[in-house]
Amino acid sequence: MNSGAAGVVLAAPASGSGKTTVATGLIGALSRAGHEVAPFKVGPDYIDPGYHGLAAGRPGRNLDPVLVGRDRIAPLYRHGSRDCDLAVVEGVMGLFDGRIDDRSTDPVAEGSTAQVASLLGLPVILVVDTRGHSQSLAALLHGFATFDAGIRLGGVILNRVGSERHEQVLRAACDRVGLPVLGALPRLAELEVPSRHLGLIPAVEHGSAAMRAVDAMTDLVARHIDLPAVAALAAAPGPGIVWDAAGETVADEPVPSAPNPVIAIAGGPAFTFGYAEHRELLTAAGAEVVVFDPVHDPLPTGTAGLVLPGGFPEEHAEALAANTVLRSAVAAQARQGLPVHAECAGLLYLTESLDGHPMAGVLDAVAEFGPRLTLGYREAVALADSPLWRAGERVFGHEFHRTRLVTTGSRPPAWGWRTSQGQTREGALVHQVHASYLHTHPAGNPAAVQRFVIAARLHRRAGTAAPVP
C-alpha cells in the first residue's frame, strides 16, 4: 500500500518566525529542482495553503487532528501526496502549541505541529527567527530537541540572519547541540506579503503580486538552503489508515436514484476559505461540482445545492451587492427549499445587509465589521435536523472572523456549545439553509457531505432546481 510521499515538517519556536516564507519557498525550490511536492499546512488555516498551491502547482491541503480526528491525519496525508516524491508540511504557531484543553492529560497538545509530526513519523526542521539570538541559541535548540522524545528534530534553518559574523556565531551554537544547519536566510523586508485583519491577503485576491511573492520566496530558498540535504532528511511515513471517502455511507438514509445533482460552490476573491477535500467528497458522493464567482456570475444552471464557504465578503461587499441577479436568485431558490450550506462569509452573504450593502436577504439579520477578532476551536452540537446534520450530533469546528451580527432575527440557531461564560447559540436554520460562523472540515464529517448531496438530489427530483437564468 502507498503510505504517501517522504516528507519533512517545518516548525518554529513561536509564531512570526517566518515559517510561511520558508515553507512556500522550499515547496517552490524543490518543485523547480524537479520534485513533485505535496504541500500541507497544520491547522485550520485557509490562507497559507493558497501560497503553497501556487508554489507547488497543486492544491495546498490541511492536516488538523482537532477537526478531522487523529486517525484521519495519515490517510489524508497519503491521499494528498499520491503521485508525489516529497511533501512539505508547514506547522502552526510554535512546535508544541495547539488546542488548549484544561481537561487533557496528554503532554502533546491536540492539533499541534508536534502531534502531526508524531502521527506521520516525519522529521522536523526548526525555522528560527535569529534576530536577537547569539550563543544562547544552543540552549533554545537543546530544549526543543529534548522536550519530547517522540519528535525527531532533524535540522535547523536560520532565518533573518543579520550578517556573515552573525551566521558564524549561530552555526557554532547549532554545532554545539549537534543539529545540522540546512540553510541561513538573510533579512529581506521586500519579501513581506501584504496582510490585513485576518492575516495574509489570500493568493487569489493578491493576483499576480502573489505569484511574484512566491517566485521571490523560491529564489531566496534556492540560494540559501541546501535542497539535497532537505530531500535526504525526508522520511516516508507509516502506512496509516485507509480512508475511502466514497465508501463512507449514511446507513440510515437511502440514496435516491437520480442524475447527479449540480452543487454550486462560491469561489472568487470573496469566498476563498475552503478545503480541497470538500469538492472531492462532494464528487465522491455523486455530485457535479460547479464553482462560480458571486461577484459577477449568475447562479449556475441546474443548481440543486449551494455551498457558500468562508472568505472576505466585507472586502467585496459593494461588488457582491451589485450582482442583483444572483442575490435575487439565491433568495428565491432558498425560499423554494434549495439546500444551502453557508459558513462564515456564506452566513454574511445571506443576511439582509453587510456594512450597509444589501445582501441576499435570506436571513433577517444585519452584519457589520466588528471591533475584535473571534478565533478558536469549538465543540458544537447540532440543535436540529438540517440537510447536513442530525439533531444532537457533535462536531469540532473553528471560528475565525472579525465581523458580527448586530441583529439576529428570530430564526432557530444551528449550533450550541459551552464557553466559560455559559451556553452559546449560534447560526441559523431556515428553509433548507444551514448558516453559521463555524467552519467545519468535510473530511472529519463525510456523512454530512453525503447527506447534503442526497438533499440536493431530492430537491432536483422535486423539479425545483435553479432554472436557466
DRENTORKOL-47459 format. One record per residue (C-alpha): residue number from 1; x, y, z. Coordinates in steps of 0.05 Angstrom, whole numbers. Example, Ala and Ser with C-alpha at 12.3 -4.5 7.8 and 13.67 -1.06 7.14 Angstrom:
@n:1; px:246; py:-90; pz:156 $
@n:2; px:273; py:-21; pz:143 $
END
This chain:
@n:1; px:0; py:0; pz:0 $
@n:2; px:26; py:70; pz:-16 $
@n:3; px:38; py:105; pz:51 $
@n:4; px:48; py:173; pz:19 $
@n:5; px:109; py:213; pz:-1 $
@n:6; px:171; py:222; pz:41 $
@n:7; px:167; py:289; pz:76 $
@n:8; px:191; py:340; pz:126 $
@n:9; px:154; py:383; pz:176 $
@n:10; px:174; py:457; pz:182 $
@n:11; px:163; py:482; pz:253 $
@n:12; px:185; py:541; pz:295 $
@n:13; px:195; py:560; pz:368 $
@n:14; px:139; py:612; pz:362 $
@n:15; px:91; py:646; pz:314 $
@n:16; px:121; py:700; pz:270 $
@n:17; px:186; py:663; pz:257 $
@n:18; px:177; py:662; pz:181 $
@n:19; px:151; py:591; pz:171 $
@n:20; px:105; py:611; pz:114 $
@n:21; px:160; py:646; pz:75 $
@n:22; px:208; py:587; pz:85 $
@n:23; px:156; py:534; pz:71 $
@n:24; px:129; py:567; pz:8 $
@n:25; px:199; py:580; pz:-17 $
@n:26; px:220; py:509; pz:-2 $
@n:27; px:160; py:480; pz:-38 $
@n:28; px:175; py:524; pz:-98 $
@n:29; px:250; py:509; pz:-98 $
@n:30; px:241; py:434; pz:-92 $
@n:31; px:189; py:436; pz:-148 $
@n:32; px:236; py:477; pz:-191 $
@n:33; px:290; py:425; pz:-178 $
@n:34; px:247; py:370; pz:-208 $
@n:35; px:210; py:342; pz:-148 $
@n:36; px:135; py:331; pz:-146 $
@n:37; px:119; py:365; pz:-80 $
@n:38; px:55; py:357; pz:-39 $
@n:39; px:42; py:418; pz:4 $
@n:40; px:7; py:415; pz:72 $
@n:41; px:-9; py:462; pz:129 $
@n:42; px:-23; py:442; pz:201 $
@n:43; px:-87; py:471; pz:230 $
@n:44; px:-149; py:504; pz:201 $
@n:45; px:-111; py:559; pz:163 $
@n:46; px:-141; py:574; pz:94 $
@n:47; px:-92; py:628; pz:71 $
@n:48; px:-23; py:596; pz:73 $
@n:49; px:-45; py:535; pz:31 $
@n:50; px:-62; py:584; pz:-25 $
@n:51; px:10; py:606; pz:-29 $
@n:52; px:34; py:534; pz:-22 $
@n:53; px:-10; py:515; pz:-80 $
@n:54; px:20; py:569; pz:-125 $
@n:55; px:90; py:544; pz:-108 $
@n:56; px:73; py:470; pz:-119 $
@n:57; px:25; py:475; pz:-177 $
@n:58; px:-24; py:430; pz:-140 $
@n:59; px:-74; py:444; pz:-84 $
@n:60; px:-48; py:461; pz:-15 $
@n:61; px:-82; py:418; pz:38 $
@n:62; px:-93; py:420; pz:114 $
@n:63; px:-77; py:369; pz:168 $
@n:64; px:-118; py:385; pz:231 $
@n:65; px:-127; py:330; pz:283 $
@n:66; px:-178; py:372; pz:321 $
@n:67; px:-225; py:380; pz:261 $
@n:68; px:-217; py:311; pz:229 $
@n:69; px:-192; py:267; pz:285 $
@n:70; px:-122; py:240; pz:293 $
@n:71; px:-139; py:174; pz:258 $
@n:72; px:-150; py:212; pz:192 $
@n:73; px:-84; py:250; pz:190 $
@n:74; px:-44; py:194; pz:158 $
@n:75; px:-98; py:176; pz:107 $
@n:76; px:-106; py:249; pz:87 $
@n:77; px:-31; py:256; pz:81 $
@n:78; px:-28; py:195; pz:37 $
@n:79; px:-87; py:219; pz:-5 $
@n:80; px:-56; py:289; pz:-14 $
@n:81; px:14; py:264; pz:-31 $
@n:82; px:-3; py:210; pz:-80 $
@n:83; px:39; py:215; pz:-144 $
@n:84; px:90; py:258; pz:-106 $
@n:85; px:160; py:241; pz:-83 $
@n:86; px:165; py:295; pz:-29 $
@n:87; px:118; py:331; pz:18 $
@n:88; px:129; py:395; pz:58 $
@n:89; px:85; py:405; pz:119 $
@n:90; px:83; py:475; pz:147 $
@n:91; px:68; py:476; pz:222 $
@n:92; px:25; py:523; pz:262 $
@n:93; px:47; py:571; pz:318 $
@n:94; px:104; py:541; pz:359 $
@n:95; px:123; py:468; pz:352 $
@n:96; px:86; py:445; pz:414 $
@n:97; px:28; py:495; pz:413 $
@n:98; px:-42; py:470; pz:400 $
@n:99; px:-113; py:469; pz:426 $
@n:100; px:-116; py:489; pz:499 $
@n:101; px:-157; py:437; pz:537 $
@n:102; px:-152; py:441; pz:612 $
@n:103; px:-183; py:371; pz:617 $
@n:104; px:-129; py:337; pz:576 $
@n:105; px:-71; py:300; pz:608 $
@n:106; px:-36; py:287; pz:542 $
@n:107; px:33; py:322; pz:541 $
@n:108; px:26; py:334; pz:466 $
@n:109; px:-25; py:388; pz:452 $
@n:110; px:-82; py:368; pz:406 $
@n:111; px:-74; py:398; pz:337 $
@n:112; px:-1; py:418; pz:348 $
@n:113; px:53; py:412; pz:297 $
@n:114; px:88; py:362; pz:343 $
@n:115; px:26; py:318; pz:344 $
@n:116; px:21; py:317; pz:268 $
@n:117; px:95; py:303; pz:261 $
@n:118; px:88; py:245; pz:310 $
@n:119; px:26; py:217; pz:276 $
@n:120; px:62; py:217; pz:209 $
@n:121; px:131; py:197; pz:235 $
@n:122; px:164; py:254; pz:197 $
@n:123; px:227; py:292; pz:217 $
@n:124; px:221; py:365; pz:239 $
@n:125; px:262; py:423; pz:213 $
@n:126; px:261; py:482; pz:262 $
@n:127; px:257; py:551; pz:230 $
@n:128; px:287; py:602; pz:279 $
@n:129; px:279; py:677; pz:274 $
@n:130; px:351; py:693; pz:294 $
@n:131; px:341; py:767; pz:308 $
@n:132; px:367; py:778; pz:378 $
@n:133; px:399; py:709; pz:382 $
@n:134; px:472; py:693; pz:393 $
@n:135; px:506; py:636; pz:432 $
@n:136; px:443; py:625; pz:473 $
@n:137; px:411; py:595; pz:412 $
@n:138; px:444; py:530; pz:433 $
@n:139; px:402; py:528; pz:497 $
@n:140; px:338; py:541; pz:458 $
@n:141; px:353; py:485; pz:409 $
@n:142; px:373; py:437; pz:464 $
@n:143; px:305; py:448; pz:497 $
@n:144; px:266; py:436; pz:433 $
@n:145; px:307; py:375; pz:415 $
@n:146; px:298; py:341; pz:483 $
@n:147; px:228; py:364; pz:505 $
@n:148; px:192; py:305; pz:472 $
@n:149; px:228; py:241; pz:455 $
@n:150; px:175; py:225; pz:403 $
@n:151; px:196; py:284; pz:359 $
@n:152; px:258; py:278; pz:316 $
@n:153; px:289; py:346; pz:305 $
@n:154; px:329; py:336; pz:241 $
@n:155; px:359; py:405; pz:228 $
@n:156; px:354; py:480; pz:233 $
@n:157; px:340; py:536; pz:184 $
@n:158; px:367; py:602; pz:208 $
@n:159; px:321; py:658; pz:186 $
@n:160; px:331; py:733; pz:184 $
@n:161; px:406; py:729; pz:195 $
@n:162; px:438; py:797; pz:204 $
@n:163; px:509; py:788; pz:177 $
@n:164; px:563; py:737; pz:160 $
@n:165; px:592; py:743; pz:230 $
@n:166; px:522; py:733; pz:259 $
@n:167; px:514; py:670; pz:217 $
@n:168; px:581; py:642; pz:241 $
@n:169; px:561; py:650; pz:314 $
@n:170; px:493; py:618; pz:302 $
@n:171; px:524; py:559; pz:265 $
@n:172; px:572; py:548; pz:322 $
@n:173; px:512; py:546; pz:370 $
@n:174; px:478; py:494; pz:327 $
@n:175; px:541; py:452; pz:324 $
@n:176; px:545; py:453; pz:400 $
@n:177; px:479; py:415; pz:405 $
@n:178; px:492; py:371; pz:345 $
@n:179; px:438; py:399; pz:298 $
@n:180; px:457; py:409; pz:225 $
@n:181; px:443; py:477; pz:194 $
@n:182; px:405; py:466; pz:129 $
@n:183; px:406; py:539; pz:109 $
@n:184; px:413; py:611; pz:131 $
@n:185; px:367; py:665; pz:102 $
@n:186; px:384; py:739; pz:106 $
@n:187; px:336; py:793; pz:128 $
@n:188; px:297; py:817; pz:67 $
@n:189; px:238; py:863; pz:81 $
@n:190; px:216; py:863; pz:8 $
@n:191; px:191; py:791; pz:17 $
@n:192; px:135; py:814; pz:63 $
@n:193; px:67; py:796; pz:34 $
@n:194; px:11; py:847; pz:48 $
@n:195; px:-35; py:829; pz:105 $
@n:196; px:-99; py:854; pz:139 $
@n:197; px:-144; py:837; pz:197 $
@n:198; px:-144; py:761; pz:189 $
@n:199; px:-71; py:753; pz:166 $
@n:200; px:-41; py:750; pz:97 $
@n:201; px:-84; py:772; pz:38 $
@n:202; px:-105; py:707; pz:2 $
@n:203; px:-66; py:690; pz:-60 $
@n:204; px:-129; py:692; pz:-102 $
@n:205; px:-141; py:764; pz:-83 $
@n:206; px:-68; py:784; pz:-89 $
@n:207; px:-66; py:762; pz:-162 $
@n:208; px:-1; py:769; pz:-200 $
@n:209; px:32; py:801; pz:-138 $
@n:210; px:22; py:735; pz:-102 $
@n:211; px:58; py:697; pz:-156 $
@n:212; px:115; py:748; pz:-155 $
@n:213; px:120; py:739; pz:-79 $
@n:214; px:122; py:663; pz:-87 $
@n:215; px:176; py:669; pz:-140 $
@n:216; px:217; py:714; pz:-94 $
@n:217; px:210; py:664; pz:-36 $
@n:218; px:230; py:608; pz:-83 $
@n:219; px:292; py:646; pz:-107 $
@n:220; px:313; py:662; pz:-35 $
@n:221; px:307; py:590; pz:-12 $
@n:222; px:341; py:562; pz:-74 $
@n:223; px:401; py:608; pz:-60 $
@n:224; px:407; py:597; pz:15 $
@n:225; px:380; py:528; pz:34 $
@n:226; px:413; py:461; pz:20 $
@n:227; px:358; py:427; pz:-20 $
@n:228; px:392; py:359; pz:-28 $
@n:229; px:402; py:357; pz:48 $
@n:230; px:328; py:372; pz:59 $
@n:231; px:308; py:318; pz:10 $
@n:232; px:356; py:268; pz:43 $
@n:233; px:326; py:284; pz:112 $
@n:234; px:255; py:269; pz:89 $
@n:235; px:227; py:204; pz:115 $
@n:236; px:169; py:162; pz:90 $
@n:237; px:111; py:160; pz:139 $
@n:238; px:80; py:97; pz:168 $
@n:239; px:24; py:61; pz:129 $
@n:240; px:-33; py:97; pz:165 $
@n:241; px:-106; py:80; pz:159 $
@n:242; px:-141; py:72; pz:93 $
@n:243; px:-193; py:127; pz:82 $
@n:244; px:-241; py:116; pz:25 $
@n:245; px:-285; py:177; pz:20 $
@n:246; px:-333; py:144; pz:-28 $
@n:247; px:-340; py:85; pz:18 $
@n:248; px:-367; py:124; pz:77 $
@n:249; px:-443; py:118; pz:77 $
@n:250; px:-502; py:144; pz:116 $
@n:251; px:-532; py:78; pz:137 $
@n:252; px:-600; py:105; pz:159 $
@n:253; px:-616; py:143; pz:95 $
@n:254; px:-630; py:113; pz:27 $
@n:255; px:-595; py:145; pz:-32 $
@n:256; px:-647; py:163; pz:-84 $
@n:257; px:-633; py:142; pz:-156 $
@n:258; px:-630; py:205; pz:-198 $
@n:259; px:-579; py:241; pz:-243 $
@n:260; px:-520; py:273; pz:-208 $
@n:261; px:-543; py:338; pz:-176 $
@n:262; px:-506; py:403; pz:-190 $
@n:263; px:-474; py:431; pz:-127 $
@n:264; px:-452; py:503; pz:-138 $
@n:265; px:-393; py:527; pz:-95 $
@n:266; px:-380; py:601; pz:-88 $
@n:267; px:-308; py:620; pz:-105 $
@n:268; px:-271; py:681; pz:-129 $
@n:269; px:-239; py:735; pz:-85 $
@n:270; px:-296; py:739; pz:-34 $
@n:271; px:-301; py:664; pz:-18 $
@n:272; px:-230; py:637; pz:-12 $
@n:273; px:-236; py:595; pz:51 $
@n:274; px:-245; py:522; pz:32 $
@n:275; px:-213; py:454; pz:36 $
@n:276; px:-193; py:415; pz:-26 $
@n:277; px:-225; py:353; pz:2 $
@n:278; px:-294; py:386; pz:1 $
@n:279; px:-301; py:384; pz:-75 $
@n:280; px:-271; py:314; pz:-76 $
@n:281; px:-320; py:288; pz:-24 $
@n:282; px:-380; py:321; pz:-59 $
@n:283; px:-358; py:288; pz:-124 $
@n:284; px:-347; py:221; pz:-90 $
@n:285; px:-418; py:226; pz:-62 $
@n:286; px:-446; py:234; pz:-132 $
@n:287; px:-449; py:310; pz:-143 $
@n:288; px:-429; py:350; pz:-204 $
@n:289; px:-389; py:407; pz:-173 $
@n:290; px:-391; py:476; pz:-207 $
@n:291; px:-350; py:535; pz:-179 $
@n:292; px:-376; py:605; pz:-192 $
@n:293; px:-357; py:676; pz:-171 $
@n:294; px:-414; py:713; pz:-135 $
@n:295; px:-381; py:780; pz:-152 $
@n:296; px:-404; py:775; pz:-224 $
@n:297; px:-432; py:706; pz:-241 $
@n:298; px:-505; py:683; pz:-240 $
@n:299; px:-527; py:621; pz:-202 $
@n:300; px:-503; py:562; pz:-245 $
@n:301; px:-557; py:529; pz:-287 $
@n:302; px:-589; py:469; pz:-253 $
@n:303; px:-563; py:485; pz:-184 $
@n:304; px:-593; py:435; pz:-135 $
@n:305; px:-549; py:452; pz:-76 $
@n:306; px:-508; py:513; pz:-57 $
@n:307; px:-444; py:518; pz:-16 $
@n:308; px:-423; py:587; pz:8 $
@n:309; px:-355; py:579; pz:42 $
@n:310; px:-315; py:628; pz:84 $
@n:311; px:-274; py:686; pz:59 $
@n:312; px:-274; py:762; pz:60 $
@n:313; px:-342; py:787; pz:37 $
@n:314; px:-331; py:850; pz:78 $
@n:315; px:-275; py:869; pz:30 $
@n:316; px:-320; py:859; pz:-31 $
@n:317; px:-389; py:878; pz:-3 $
@n:318; px:-402; py:932; pz:-55 $
@n:319; px:-387; py:886; pz:-113 $
@n:320; px:-428; py:829; pz:-83 $
@n:321; px:-486; py:877; pz:-73 $
@n:322; px:-482; py:899; pz:-146 $
@n:323; px:-496; py:828; pz:-171 $
@n:324; px:-571; py:836; pz:-160 $
@n:325; px:-588; py:778; pz:-207 $
@n:326; px:-551; py:729; pz:-162 $
@n:327; px:-577; py:757; pz:-97 $
@n:328; px:-648; py:752; pz:-122 $
@n:329; px:-638; py:681; pz:-148 $
@n:330; px:-607; py:657; pz:-82 $
@n:331; px:-664; py:687; pz:-42 $
@n:332; px:-717; py:657; pz:-88 $
@n:333; px:-685; py:588; pz:-90 $
@n:334; px:-675; py:586; pz:-15 $
@n:335; px:-749; py:600; pz:-5 $
@n:336; px:-764; py:541; pz:-51 $
@n:337; px:-723; py:494; pz:-8 $
@n:338; px:-654; py:496; pz:-42 $
@n:339; px:-605; py:461; pz:6 $
@n:340; px:-553; py:514; pz:26 $
@n:341; px:-490; py:503; pz:67 $
@n:342; px:-463; py:571; pz:88 $
@n:343; px:-402; py:582; pz:132 $
@n:344; px:-377; py:650; pz:157 $
@n:345; px:-374; py:690; pz:93 $
@n:346; px:-433; py:650; pz:69 $
@n:347; px:-472; py:669; pz:131 $
@n:348; px:-457; py:742; pz:118 $
@n:349; px:-478; py:737; pz:45 $
@n:350; px:-546; py:710; pz:67 $
@n:351; px:-561; py:769; pz:114 $
@n:352; px:-602; py:830; pz:96 $
@n:353; px:-541; py:874; pz:93 $
@n:354; px:-466; py:876; pz:107 $
@n:355; px:-436; py:943; pz:127 $
@n:356; px:-496; py:977; pz:96 $
@n:357; px:-492; py:939; pz:29 $
@n:358; px:-553; py:896; pz:12 $
@n:359; px:-541; py:821; pz:11 $
@n:360; px:-586; py:763; pz:-7 $
@n:361; px:-636; py:774; pz:50 $
@n:362; px:-648; py:700; pz:65 $
@n:363; px:-636; py:713; pz:139 $
@n:364; px:-668; py:770; pz:178 $
@n:365; px:-602; py:794; pz:204 $
@n:366; px:-555; py:853; pz:194 $
@n:367; px:-479; py:845; pz:195 $
@n:368; px:-421; py:893; pz:203 $
@n:369; px:-345; py:894; pz:211 $
@n:370; px:-332; py:886; pz:286 $
@n:371; px:-284; py:914; pz:338 $
@n:372; px:-248; py:849; pz:354 $
@n:373; px:-226; py:782; pz:325 $
@n:374; px:-265; py:719; pz:343 $
@n:375; px:-218; py:659; pz:339 $
@n:376; px:-216; py:588; pz:366 $
@n:377; px:-239; py:516; pz:363 $
@n:378; px:-310; py:499; pz:384 $
@n:379; px:-340; py:432; pz:404 $
@n:380; px:-410; py:443; pz:377 $
@n:381; px:-476; py:405; pz:380 $
@n:382; px:-527; py:408; pz:323 $
@n:383; px:-591; py:435; pz:354 $
@n:384; px:-639; py:410; pz:300 $
@n:385; px:-641; py:368; pz:236 $
@n:386; px:-614; py:402; pz:173 $
@n:387; px:-591; py:380; pz:103 $
@n:388; px:-523; py:364; pz:135 $
@n:389; px:-531; py:346; pz:208 $
@n:390; px:-578; py:309; pz:254 $
@n:391; px:-600; py:339; pz:320 $
@n:392; px:-552; py:320; pz:375 $
@n:393; px:-492; py:306; pz:330 $
@n:394; px:-426; py:333; pz:357 $
@n:395; px:-372; py:364; pz:314 $
@n:396; px:-309; py:403; pz:323 $
@n:397; px:-307; py:468; pz:284 $
@n:398; px:-267; py:533; pz:283 $
@n:399; px:-286; py:606; pz:285 $
@n:400; px:-243; py:658; pz:251 $
@n:401; px:-276; py:725; pz:236 $
@n:402; px:-276; py:799; pz:251 $
@n:403; px:-349; py:812; pz:233 $
@n:404; px:-411; py:805; pz:276 $
@n:405; px:-487; py:802; pz:270 $
@n:406; px:-517; py:865; pz:301 $
@n:407; px:-588; py:840; pz:293 $
@n:408; px:-603; py:766; pz:292 $
@n:409; px:-677; py:758; pz:279 $
@n:410; px:-719; py:701; pz:306 $
@n:411; px:-697; py:641; pz:266 $
@n:412; px:-675; py:576; pz:302 $
@n:413; px:-600; py:571; pz:316 $
@n:414; px:-557; py:518; pz:282 $
@n:415; px:-506; py:503; pz:336 $
@n:416; px:-497; py:504; pz:411 $
@n:417; px:-433; py:499; pz:452 $
@n:418; px:-407; py:514; pz:521 $
@n:419; px:-359; py:571; pz:537 $
@n:420; px:-330; py:598; pz:602 $
@n:421; px:-388; py:648; pz:601 $
@n:422; px:-441; py:594; pz:593 $
@n:423; px:-482; py:568; pz:535 $
@n:424; px:-475; py:596; pz:465 $
@n:425; px:-527; py:590; pz:410 $
@n:426; px:-501; py:607; pz:341 $
@n:427; px:-520; py:605; pz:267 $
@n:428; px:-587; py:598; pz:233 $
@n:429; px:-634; py:545; pz:205 $
@n:430; px:-687; py:569; pz:157 $
@n:431; px:-720; py:532; pz:99 $
@n:432; px:-664; py:482; pz:79 $
@n:433; px:-609; py:532; pz:96 $
@n:434; px:-555; py:516; pz:148 $
@n:435; px:-516; py:581; pz:161 $
@n:436; px:-463; py:592; pz:214 $
@n:437; px:-397; py:626; pz:231 $
@n:438; px:-369; py:557; pz:247 $
@n:439; px:-321; py:527; pz:197 $
@n:440; px:-321; py:451; pz:194 $
@n:441; px:-274; py:404; pz:156 $
@n:442; px:-312; py:358; pz:108 $
@n:443; px:-261; py:302; pz:117 $
@n:444; px:-280; py:300; pz:190 $
@n:445; px:-354; py:297; pz:173 $
@n:446; px:-362; py:258; pz:108 $
@n:447; px:-432; py:235; pz:128 $
@n:448; px:-455; py:308; pz:129 $
@n:449; px:-427; py:317; pz:58 $
@n:450; px:-464; py:256; pz:34 $
@n:451; px:-529; py:279; pz:67 $
@n:452; px:-522; py:346; pz:32 $
@n:453; px:-515; py:312; pz:-36 $
@n:454; px:-576; py:268; pz:-20 $
@n:455; px:-616; py:331; pz:-3 $
@n:456; px:-594; py:363; pz:-68 $
@n:457; px:-614; py:302; pz:-107 $
@n:458; px:-683; py:301; pz:-75 $
@n:459; px:-690; py:376; pz:-89 $
@n:460; px:-673; py:365; pz:-162 $
@n:461; px:-721; py:307; pz:-167 $
@n:462; px:-776; py:352; pz:-140 $
@n:463; px:-765; py:397; pz:-200 $
@n:464; px:-744; py:459; pz:-161 $
@n:465; px:-671; py:464; pz:-181 $
@n:466; px:-647; py:531; pz:-207 $
@n:467; px:-670; py:544; pz:-279 $
@n:468; px:-630; py:575; pz:-334 $
@n:469; px:-623; py:650; pz:-316 $
END
